[in-house]
Amino acid sequence: MMSERQPVEVIEEFLQRAATSPDVSTIAELVSEEVDWFVAGDVAVVPWIGRKHGKAGAVEFYRQIREQISSEHFEVGEMLVLGGRVMIPGRLASRVNKTGKLIESEFVLDFTVTDGLITRFRLFEDSYAVAQACV
């Protein structure tokens, strides 16, 4: 049963699905309908950021990412776990399809897992560099 899974197991599965699943709706199976999902940045320029709502918001986020950028490098570091909170530092390089510009940034993924589902998601990255690559 999903609720018996440890937070780190949920996040490992989430990362695996985000990286490899051809159907982004499978990602949302690990997300609460009441998820607090937010990526800071210039929402007027970068369509995939901002606040998303529920499972549909998580699907929208990953659908937009896959349509609008191409990942050239994605590397995660060691997971930092405290109870239901999981933070993961990393580095990424993504090319914006419409501009051809490269986004290179360190990032931190910040999750909270409650009863086997992701209830909070934050992506901290160089939002200025992301916006500049999109224009």
Contacts in CASP RR format, 6 or more apart in sequence:
PFRMAT RR
TARGET T0000
AUTHOR 0000-0000-0000
METHOD contacts of the structure
MODEL  1
MMSERQPVEVIEEFLQRAATSPDVSTIAELVSEEVDWFVAGDVAVVPWIG
RKHGKAGAVEFYRQIREQISSEHFEVGEMLVLGGRVMIPGRLASRVNKTG
KLIESEFVLDFTVTDGLITRFRLFEDSYAVAQACV
2 10 0 8 1.000
2 115 0 8 1.000
2 116 0 8 1.000
2 117 0 8 1.000
3 115 0 8 1.000
3 116 0 8 1.000
4 116 0 8 1.000
5 13 0 8 1.000
5 116 0 8 1.000
7 81 0 8 1.000
7 83 0 8 1.000
7 84 0 8 1.000
7 85 0 8 1.000
7 86 0 8 1.000
7 111 0 8 1.000
7 113 0 8 1.000
7 116 0 8 1.000
8 79 0 8 1.000
8 81 0 8 1.000
8 86 0 8 1.000
10 30 0 8 1.000
10 113 0 8 1.000
10 116 0 8 1.000
10 117 0 8 1.000
10 118 0 8 1.000
11 79 0 8 1.000
11 86 0 8 1.000
11 88 0 8 1.000
11 111 0 8 1.000
11 113 0 8 1.000
11 118 0 8 1.000
13 30 0 8 1.000
14 27 0 8 1.000
14 30 0 8 1.000
14 111 0 8 1.000
14 118 0 8 1.000
15 76 0 8 1.000
15 88 0 8 1.000
17 26 0 8 1.000
17 27 0 8 1.000
17 30 0 8 1.000
18 27 0 8 1.000
18 62 0 8 1.000
19 74 0 8 1.000
21 27 0 8 1.000
24 59 0 8 1.000
24 62 0 8 1.000
24 63 0 8 1.000
24 66 0 8 1.000
25 59 0 8 1.000
27 58 0 8 1.000
27 59 0 8 1.000
27 62 0 8 1.000
28 54 0 8 1.000
28 55 0 8 1.000
28 56 0 8 1.000
28 57 0 8 1.000
28 58 0 8 1.000
28 59 0 8 1.000
29 55 0 8 1.000
30 116 0 8 1.000
30 117 0 8 1.000
30 118 0 8 1.000
31 37 0 8 1.000
31 54 0 8 1.000
31 55 0 8 1.000
31 58 0 8 1.000
31 117 0 8 1.000
31 118 0 8 1.000
31 121 0 8 1.000
32 54 0 8 1.000
32 55 0 8 1.000
32 114 0 8 1.000
32 117 0 8 1.000
32 118 0 8 1.000
32 119 0 8 1.000
33 54 0 8 1.000
33 55 0 8 1.000
34 54 0 8 1.000
34 119 0 8 1.000
35 52 0 8 1.000
35 53 0 8 1.000
35 54 0 8 1.000
35 55 0 8 1.000
35 58 0 8 1.000
35 117 0 8 1.000
35 118 0 8 1.000
35 119 0 8 1.000
35 120 0 8 1.000
35 121 0 8 1.000
36 119 0 8 1.000
36 120 0 8 1.000
36 121 0 8 1.000
37 51 0 8 1.000
37 52 0 8 1.000
37 53 0 8 1.000
37 54 0 8 1.000
37 57 0 8 1.000
37 58 0 8 1.000
37 61 0 8 1.000
37 120 0 8 1.000
37 121 0 8 1.000
38 50 0 8 1.000
38 51 0 8 1.000
38 52 0 8 1.000
38 121 0 8 1.000
38 122 0 8 1.000
39 48 0 8 1.000
39 49 0 8 1.000
39 50 0 8 1.000
39 61 0 8 1.000
39 122 0 8 1.000
39 123 0 8 1.000
39 125 0 8 1.000
39 127 0 8 1.000
40 49 0 8 1.000
40 50 0 8 1.000
40 124 0 8 1.000
40 127 0 8 1.000
41 49 0 8 1.000
41 50 0 8 1.000
41 127 0 8 1.000
41 130 0 8 1.000
41 131 0 8 1.000
42 49 0 8 1.000
42 127 0 8 1.000
42 130 0 8 1.000
42 131 0 8 1.000
43 49 0 8 1.000
43 50 0 8 1.000
45 131 0 8 1.000
45 134 0 8 1.000
45 135 0 8 1.000
46 127 0 8 1.000
46 130 0 8 1.000
46 131 0 8 1.000
46 134 0 8 1.000
47 64 0 8 1.000
47 68 0 8 1.000
48 60 0 8 1.000
48 61 0 8 1.000
48 64 0 8 1.000
48 65 0 8 1.000
48 68 0 8 1.000
49 127 0 8 1.000
49 130 0 8 1.000
52 58 0 8 1.000
52 60 0 8 1.000
52 61 0 8 1.000
58 118 0 8 1.000
58 121 0 8 1.000
67 97 0 8 1.000
68 96 0 8 1.000
68 97 0 8 1.000
68 98 0 8 1.000
69 94 0 8 1.000
69 95 0 8 1.000
69 96 0 8 1.000
69 97 0 8 1.000
69 103 0 8 1.000
70 94 0 8 1.000
70 95 0 8 1.000
70 97 0 8 1.000
71 92 0 8 1.000
71 93 0 8 1.000
71 94 0 8 1.000
72 93 0 8 1.000
72 94 0 8 1.000
72 95 0 8 1.000
72 102 0 8 1.000
73 91 0 8 1.000
73 92 0 8 1.000
73 93 0 8 1.000
74 91 0 8 1.000
74 92 0 8 1.000
74 93 0 8 1.000
74 94 0 8 1.000
75 90 0 8 1.000
75 91 0 8 1.000
75 92 0 8 1.000
76 88 0 8 1.000
76 89 0 8 1.000
76 90 0 8 1.000
76 109 0 8 1.000
77 88 0 8 1.000
77 89 0 8 1.000
77 90 0 8 1.000
78 88 0 8 1.000
78 89 0 8 1.000
79 86 0 8 1.000
79 87 0 8 1.000
79 88 0 8 1.000
80 86 0 8 1.000
80 87 0 8 1.000
80 88 0 8 1.000
80 89 0 8 1.000
84 112 0 8 1.000
84 113 0 8 1.000
84 114 0 8 1.000
85 110 0 8 1.000
85 111 0 8 1.000
85 112 0 8 1.000
85 113 0 8 1.000
86 109 0 8 1.000
86 110 0 8 1.000
86 111 0 8 1.000
86 112 0 8 1.000
86 113 0 8 1.000
87 108 0 8 1.000
87 109 0 8 1.000
87 110 0 8 1.000
87 111 0 8 1.000
88 108 0 8 1.000
88 109 0 8 1.000
88 111 0 8 1.000
89 106 0 8 1.000
89 107 0 8 1.000
89 108 0 8 1.000
90 106 0 8 1.000
90 107 0 8 1.000
90 108 0 8 1.000
90 109 0 8 1.000
91 104 0 8 1.000
91 105 0 8 1.000
91 106 0 8 1.000
91 107 0 8 1.000
92 103 0 8 1.000
92 104 0 8 1.000
92 105 0 8 1.000
92 107 0 8 1.000
92 125 0 8 1.000
93 102 0 8 1.000
93 103 0 8 1.000
93 104 0 8 1.000
94 102 0 8 1.000
94 103 0 8 1.000
95 101 0 8 1.000
95 102 0 8 1.000
95 103 0 8 1.000
96 102 0 8 1.000
96 103 0 8 1.000
96 133 0 8 1.000
96 134 0 8 1.000
98 134 0 8 1.000
99 133 0 8 1.000
99 134 0 8 1.000
99 135 0 8 1.000
100 133 0 8 1.000
101 132 0 8 1.000
101 133 0 8 1.000
101 134 0 8 1.000
102 133 0 8 1.000
103 126 0 8 1.000
103 129 0 8 1.000
103 130 0 8 1.000
103 133 0 8 1.000
104 129 0 8 1.000
105 125 0 8 1.000
105 126 0 8 1.000
105 129 0 8 1.000
105 130 0 8 1.000
106 125 0 8 1.000
106 126 0 8 1.000
107 123 0 8 1.000
107 124 0 8 1.000
107 125 0 8 1.000
108 122 0 8 1.000
108 123 0 8 1.000
108 124 0 8 1.000
108 125 0 8 1.000
109 121 0 8 1.000
109 122 0 8 1.000
109 123 0 8 1.000
110 120 0 8 1.000
110 121 0 8 1.000
110 122 0 8 1.000
110 123 0 8 1.000
110 124 0 8 1.000
111 118 0 8 1.000
111 120 0 8 1.000
111 121 0 8 1.000
111 122 0 8 1.000
112 118 0 8 1.000
112 119 0 8 1.000
112 120 0 8 1.000
113 119 0 8 1.000
END
